Amino acid sequence: MPVCNNCERYVSHDFVRVFGREGEVEHCIDCARNADLHAGAAAR
């Protein structure tokens, strides 16, 4: 089950596919703003 590396909450496989990098996400909807996610915050 994929989790956010920042807050350790569950993220869906689709979220990881769209916003992540190499199967990992650094921030999720719970710990980052939508605008930040679209700017690449999840992949950092």
Distance bins in CASP14 RR format, pairs under 12 A and 6 or more apart:
PFRMAT RR
TARGET T0000
AUTHOR 0000-0000-0000
RMODE 2
METHOD distances of the structure
MODEL  1
1 8 0 0 0 0 0 1 0 0 0 0 0
1 9 0 0 0 0 0 1 0 0 0 0 0
1 10 1 0 0 1 0 0 0 0 0 0 0
1 11 0 0 0 0 1 0 0 0 0 0 0
1 12 0 0 0 0 1 0 0 0 0 0 0
1 13 0 0 0 0 1 0 0 0 0 0 0
1 15 0 0 0 0 0 1 0 0 0 0 0
1 16 0 0 0 0 0 1 0 0 0 0 0
2 8 0 0 0 0 0 1 0 0 0 0 0
2 9 0 0 0 0 0 1 0 0 0 0 0
2 10 1 0 0 1 0 0 0 0 0 0 0
2 11 1 0 1 0 0 0 0 0 0 0 0
2 12 1 0 0 1 0 0 0 0 0 0 0
2 13 1 0 0 1 0 0 0 0 0 0 0
2 14 0 0 0 0 1 0 0 0 0 0 0
2 15 1 0 0 1 0 0 0 0 0 0 0
2 16 1 0 1 0 0 0 0 0 0 0 0
2 17 0 0 0 0 1 0 0 0 0 0 0
2 19 0 0 0 0 0 1 0 0 0 0 0
2 20 0 0 0 0 1 0 0 0 0 0 0
2 22 0 0 0 0 0 1 0 0 0 0 0
2 23 1 0 0 1 0 0 0 0 0 0 0
2 24 0 0 0 0 1 0 0 0 0 0 0
2 25 1 0 0 1 0 0 0 0 0 0 0
2 28 0 0 0 0 1 0 0 0 0 0 0
2 42 0 0 0 0 0 1 0 0 0 0 0
3 9 1 0 0 1 0 0 0 0 0 0 0
3 10 1 0 1 0 0 0 0 0 0 0 0
3 11 1 0 0 1 0 0 0 0 0 0 0
3 12 0 0 0 0 0 1 0 0 0 0 0
3 13 0 0 0 0 0 1 0 0 0 0 0
3 15 0 0 0 0 0 1 0 0 0 0 0
3 16 0 0 0 0 1 0 0 0 0 0 0
3 23 0 0 0 0 0 1 0 0 0 0 0
3 24 0 0 0 0 1 0 0 0 0 0 0
3 25 0 0 0 0 1 0 0 0 0 0 0
3 26 0 0 0 0 0 1 0 0 0 0 0
3 27 0 0 0 0 0 1 0 0 0 0 0
3 28 0 0 0 0 1 0 0 0 0 0 0
3 30 0 0 0 0 0 1 0 0 0 0 0
3 31 0 0 0 0 0 1 0 0 0 0 0
4 10 0 0 0 0 1 0 0 0 0 0 0
4 11 1 0 1 0 0 0 0 0 0 0 0
4 12 0 0 0 0 0 1 0 0 0 0 0
4 15 0 0 0 0 1 0 0 0 0 0 0
4 16 0 0 0 0 1 0 0 0 0 0 0
4 19 0 0 0 0 0 1 0 0 0 0 0
4 20 0 0 0 0 0 1 0 0 0 0 0
4 23 0 0 0 0 0 1 0 0 0 0 0
4 24 0 0 0 0 1 0 0 0 0 0 0
4 25 1 0 1 0 0 0 0 0 0 0 0
4 26 1 0 0 1 0 0 0 0 0 0 0
4 27 1 0 0 1 0 0 0 0 0 0 0
4 28 1 1 0 0 0 0 0 0 0 0 0
4 29 0 0 0 0 1 0 0 0 0 0 0
4 30 1 0 0 1 0 0 0 0 0 0 0
4 31 1 0 0 1 0 0 0 0 0 0 0
4 32 0 0 0 0 1 0 0 0 0 0 0
4 37 0 0 0 0 0 1 0 0 0 0 0
4 41 0 0 0 0 0 1 0 0 0 0 0
4 42 0 0 0 0 1 0 0 0 0 0 0
5 11 0 0 0 0 1 0 0 0 0 0 0
5 16 0 0 0 0 0 1 0 0 0 0 0
5 20 0 0 0 0 0 1 0 0 0 0 0
5 21 0 0 0 0 0 1 0 0 0 0 0
5 22 0 0 0 0 0 1 0 0 0 0 0
5 23 0 0 0 0 0 1 0 0 0 0 0
5 24 1 0 0 1 0 0 0 0 0 0 0
5 25 1 0 0 1 0 0 0 0 0 0 0
5 26 1 0 1 0 0 0 0 0 0 0 0
5 27 0 0 0 0 1 0 0 0 0 0 0
5 28 0 0 0 0 1 0 0 0 0 0 0
5 31 0 0 0 0 1 0 0 0 0 0 0
5 32 0 0 0 0 0 1 0 0 0 0 0
5 41 0 0 0 0 0 1 0 0 0 0 0
5 42 0 0 0 0 1 0 0 0 0 0 0
5 43 0 0 0 0 0 1 0 0 0 0 0
5 44 0 0 0 0 1 0 0 0 0 0 0
6 24 0 0 0 0 0 1 0 0 0 0 0
6 25 0 0 0 0 1 0 0 0 0 0 0
6 26 1 0 1 0 0 0 0 0 0 0 0
6 27 1 0 1 0 0 0 0 0 0 0 0
6 28 1 0 0 1 0 0 0 0 0 0 0
6 29 0 0 0 0 0 1 0 0 0 0 0
6 30 0 0 0 0 1 0 0 0 0 0 0
6 31 1 0 1 0 0 0 0 0 0 0 0
6 32 1 0 0 1 0 0 0 0 0 0 0
6 36 0 0 0 0 0 1 0 0 0 0 0
6 37 0 0 0 0 0 1 0 0 0 0 0
6 41 0 0 0 0 1 0 0 0 0 0 0
6 42 0 0 0 0 1 0 0 0 0 0 0
6 44 0 0 0 0 1 0 0 0 0 0 0
7 25 0 0 0 0 0 1 0 0 0 0 0
7 26 0 0 0 0 0 1 0 0 0 0 0
7 27 1 0 0 1 0 0 0 0 0 0 0
7 28 1 0 0 1 0 0 0 0 0 0 0
7 29 0 0 0 0 0 1 0 0 0 0 0
7 30 1 0 1 0 0 0 0 0 0 0 0
7 31 1 0 1 0 0 0 0 0 0 0 0
7 32 0 0 0 0 1 0 0 0 0 0 0
7 42 0 0 0 0 0 1 0 0 0 0 0
8 25 0 0 0 0 0 1 0 0 0 0 0
8 26 0 0 0 0 0 1 0 0 0 0 0
8 27 0 0 0 0 0 1 0 0 0 0 0
8 28 0 0 0 0 1 0 0 0 0 0 0
8 30 0 0 0 0 1 0 0 0 0 0 0
8 31 0 0 0 0 1 0 0 0 0 0 0
9 15 0 0 0 0 0 1 0 0 0 0 0
9 25 0 0 0 0 0 1 0 0 0 0 0
9 27 0 0 0 0 0 1 0 0 0 0 0
9 28 1 0 1 0 0 0 0 0 0 0 0
9 29 0 0 0 0 1 0 0 0 0 0 0
9 30 1 0 1 0 0 0 0 0 0 0 0
9 31 1 0 0 1 0 0 0 0 0 0 0
9 32 0 0 0 0 0 1 0 0 0 0 0
10 16 0 0 0 0 0 1 0 0 0 0 0
10 25 0 0 0 0 0 1 0 0 0 0 0
10 28 0 0 0 0 1 0 0 0 0 0 0
10 29 0 0 0 0 0 1 0 0 0 0 0
10 30 0 0 0 0 1 0 0 0 0 0 0
11 17 0 0 0 0 0 1 0 0 0 0 0
11 18 0 0 0 0 0 1 0 0 0 0 0
11 19 0 0 0 0 1 0 0 0 0 0 0
11 20 0 0 0 0 1 0 0 0 0 0 0
11 23 0 0 0 0 0 1 0 0 0 0 0
11 24 0 0 0 0 0 1 0 0 0 0 0
11 25 1 0 1 0 0 0 0 0 0 0 0
11 26 0 0 0 0 0 1 0 0 0 0 0
11 27 0 0 0 0 1 0 0 0 0 0 0
11 28 1 0 1 0 0 0 0 0 0 0 0
11 29 1 0 0 1 0 0 0 0 0 0 0
11 30 0 0 0 0 1 0 0 0 0 0 0
11 31 0 0 0 0 0 1 0 0 0 0 0
11 32 0 0 0 0 0 1 0 0 0 0 0
11 37 0 0 0 0 0 1 0 0 0 0 0
11 42 0 0 0 0 1 0 0 0 0 0 0
12 18 0 0 0 0 1 0 0 0 0 0 0
12 19 0 0 0 0 0 1 0 0 0 0 0
12 20 0 0 0 0 0 1 0 0 0 0 0
12 25 0 0 0 0 0 1 0 0 0 0 0
12 28 0 0 0 0 1 0 0 0 0 0 0
12 29 0 0 0 0 0 1 0 0 0 0 0
13 19 0 0 0 0 0 1 0 0 0 0 0
13 20 0 0 0 0 0 1 0 0 0 0 0
13 23 0 0 0 0 1 0 0 0 0 0 0
13 25 0 0 0 0 0 1 0 0 0 0 0
14 20 0 0 0 0 0 1 0 0 0 0 0
14 23 0 0 0 0 0 1 0 0 0 0 0
14 25 0 0 0 0 0 1 0 0 0 0 0
15 23 0 0 0 0 0 1 0 0 0 0 0
15 24 0 0 0 0 0 1 0 0 0 0 0
15 25 1 0 0 1 0 0 0 0 0 0 0
15 27 0 0 0 0 0 1 0 0 0 0 0
15 28 1 0 0 1 0 0 0 0 0 0 0
15 29 1 0 0 1 0 0 0 0 0 0 0
15 30 0 0 0 0 0 1 0 0 0 0 0
15 32 0 0 0 0 0 1 0 0 0 0 0
15 37 0 0 0 0 1 0 0 0 0 0 0
15 42 1 0 0 1 0 0 0 0 0 0 0
15 43 0 0 0 0 0 1 0 0 0 0 0
16 22 0 0 0 0 1 0 0 0 0 0 0
16 23 1 0 1 0 0 0 0 0 0 0 0
16 24 1 0 0 1 0 0 0 0 0 0 0
16 25 1 0 1 0 0 0 0 0 0 0 0
16 26 0 0 0 0 0 1 0 0 0 0 0
16 27 0 0 0 0 0 1 0 0 0 0 0
16 28 0 0 0 0 1 0 0 0 0 0 0
16 42 0 0 0 0 1 0 0 0 0 0 0
16 43 0 0 0 0 0 1 0 0 0 0 0
17 23 0 0 0 0 1 0 0 0 0 0 0
17 24 0 0 0 0 0 1 0 0 0 0 0
17 25 0 0 0 0 0 1 0 0 0 0 0
17 42 0 0 0 0 0 1 0 0 0 0 0
17 43 0 0 0 0 0 1 0 0 0 0 0
18 25 0 0 0 0 1 0 0 0 0 0 0
18 28 0 0 0 0 0 1 0 0 0 0 0
18 29 0 0 0 0 0 1 0 0 0 0 0
18 37 0 0 0 0 1 0 0 0 0 0 0
18 38 0 0 0 0 0 1 0 0 0 0 0
18 40 0 0 0 0 0 1 0 0 0 0 0
18 42 0 0 0 0 1 0 0 0 0 0 0
18 43 0 0 0 0 0 1 0 0 0 0 0
19 25 1 0 0 1 0 0 0 0 0 0 0
19 26 0 0 0 0 1 0 0 0 0 0 0
19 27 0 0 0 0 1 0 0 0 0 0 0
19 28 0 0 0 0 1 0 0 0 0 0 0
19 29 0 0 0 0 1 0 0 0 0 0 0
19 32 0 0 0 0 1 0 0 0 0 0 0
19 34 0 0 0 0 0 1 0 0 0 0 0
19 36 0 0 0 0 0 1 0 0 0 0 0
19 37 1 0 1 0 0 0 0 0 0 0 0
19 38 0 0 0 0 1 0 0 0 0 0 0
19 39 0 0 0 0 0 1 0 0 0 0 0
19 40 1 0 0 1 0 0 0 0 0 0 0
19 41 0 0 0 0 1 0 0 0 0 0 0
19 42 1 1 0 0 0 0 0 0 0 0 0
19 43 1 0 0 1 0 0 0 0 0 0 0
19 44 0 0 0 0 0 1 0 0 0 0 0
20 26 1 0 0 1 0 0 0 0 0 0 0
20 27 0 0 0 0 1 0 0 0 0 0 0
20 28 0 0 0 0 1 0 0 0 0 0 0
20 32 0 0 0 0 0 1 0 0 0 0 0
20 37 0 0 0 0 1 0 0 0 0 0 0
20 40 0 0 0 0 1 0 0 0 0 0 0
20 41 0 0 0 0 1 0 0 0 0 0 0
20 42 1 0 1 0 0 0 0 0 0 0 0
20 43 1 0 1 0 0 0 0 0 0 0 0
20 44 0 0 0 0 1 0 0 0 0 0 0
21 27 0 0 0 0 0 1 0 0 0 0 0
21 40 0 0 0 0 1 0 0 0 0 0 0
21 41 0 0 0 0 0 1 0 0 0 0 0
21 42 1 0 0 1 0 0 0 0 0 0 0
21 43 1 1 0 0 0 0 0 0 0 0 0
21 44 0 0 0 0 1 0 0 0 0 0 0
22 42 0 0 0 0 0 1 0 0 0 0 0
22 43 0 0 0 0 1 0 0 0 0 0 0
23 42 0 0 0 0 0 1 0 0 0 0 0
23 43 0 0 0 0 1 0 0 0 0 0 0
24 42 0 0 0 0 1 0 0 0 0 0 0
24 43 0 0 0 0 1 0 0 0 0 0 0
24 44 0 0 0 0 0 1 0 0 0 0 0
25 31 0 0 0 0 1 0 0 0 0 0 0
25 32 0 0 0 0 1 0 0 0 0 0 0
25 37 0 0 0 0 1 0 0 0 0 0 0
25 40 0 0 0 0 0 1 0 0 0 0 0
25 41 0 0 0 0 1 0 0 0 0 0 0
25 42 1 0 1 0 0 0 0 0 0 0 0
25 43 1 0 0 1 0 0 0 0 0 0 0
25 44 0 0 0 0 1 0 0 0 0 0 0
26 32 0 0 0 0 1 0 0 0 0 0 0
26 36 0 0 0 0 0 1 0 0 0 0 0
26 37 0 0 0 0 0 1 0 0 0 0 0
26 40 0 0 0 0 1 0 0 0 0 0 0
26 41 1 0 0 1 0 0 0 0 0 0 0
26 42 1 0 1 0 0 0 0 0 0 0 0
26 43 1 0 0 1 0 0 0 0 0 0 0
26 44 1 0 1 0 0 0 0 0 0 0 0
27 33 0 0 0 0 1 0 0 0 0 0 0
27 34 0 0 0 0 0 1 0 0 0 0 0
27 35 0 0 0 0 0 1 0 0 0 0 0
27 36 1 0 0 1 0 0 0 0 0 0 0
27 37 1 0 0 1 0 0 0 0 0 0 0
27 38 0 0 0 0 0 1 0 0 0 0 0
27 39 0 0 0 0 0 1 0 0 0 0 0
27 40 0 0 0 0 1 0 0 0 0 0 0
27 41 1 0 1 0 0 0 0 0 0 0 0
27 42 1 0 1 0 0 0 0 0 0 0 0
27 43 0 0 0 0 1 0 0 0 0 0 0
27 44 1 0 0 1 0 0 0 0 0 0 0
28 34 0 0 0 0 0 1 0 0 0 0 0
28 36 0 0 0 0 0 1 0 0 0 0 0
28 37 1 0 0 1 0 0 0 0 0 0 0
28 41 0 0 0 0 1 0 0 0 0 0 0
28 42 1 0 0 1 0 0 0 0 0 0 0
28 43 0 0 0 0 0 1 0 0 0 0 0
29 35 0 0 0 0 0 1 0 0 0 0 0
29 36 0 0 0 0 0 1 0 0 0 0 0
29 37 1 0 0 1 0 0 0 0 0 0 0
29 38 0 0 0 0 0 1 0 0 0 0 0
29 41 0 0 0 0 0 1 0 0 0 0 0
29 42 0 0 0 0 1 0 0 0 0 0 0
30 37 0 0 0 0 0 1 0 0 0 0 0
30 42 0 0 0 0 0 1 0 0 0 0 0
31 37 0 0 0 0 1 0 0 0 0 0 0
31 41 0 0 0 0 1 0 0 0 0 0 0
31 42 0 0 0 0 1 0 0 0 0 0 0
32 38 0 0 0 0 1 0 0 0 0 0 0
32 39 0 0 0 0 1 0 0 0 0 0 0
32 40 0 0 0 0 1 0 0 0 0 0 0
32 41 1 0 1 0 0 0 0 0 0 0 0
32 42 1 0 0 1 0 0 0 0 0 0 0
32 43 0 0 0 0 0 1 0 0 0 0 0
32 44 0 0 0 0 1 0 0 0 0 0 0
33 39 0 0 0 0 1 0 0 0 0 0 0
33 40 0 0 0 0 0 1 0 0 0 0 0
33 41 0 0 0 0 1 0 0 0 0 0 0
33 42 0 0 0 0 0 1 0 0 0 0 0
34 40 0 0 0 0 0 1 0 0 0 0 0
34 41 0 0 0 0 1 0 0 0 0 0 0
34 42 0 0 0 0 0 1 0 0 0 0 0
35 41 0 0 0 0 1 0 0 0 0 0 0
36 42 0 0 0 0 1 0 0 0 0 0 0
36 43 0 0 0 0 0 1 0 0 0 0 0
36 44 0 0 0 0 1 0 0 0 0 0 0
37 43 0 0 0 0 1 0 0 0 0 0 0
37 44 0 0 0 0 0 1 0 0 0 0 0
END
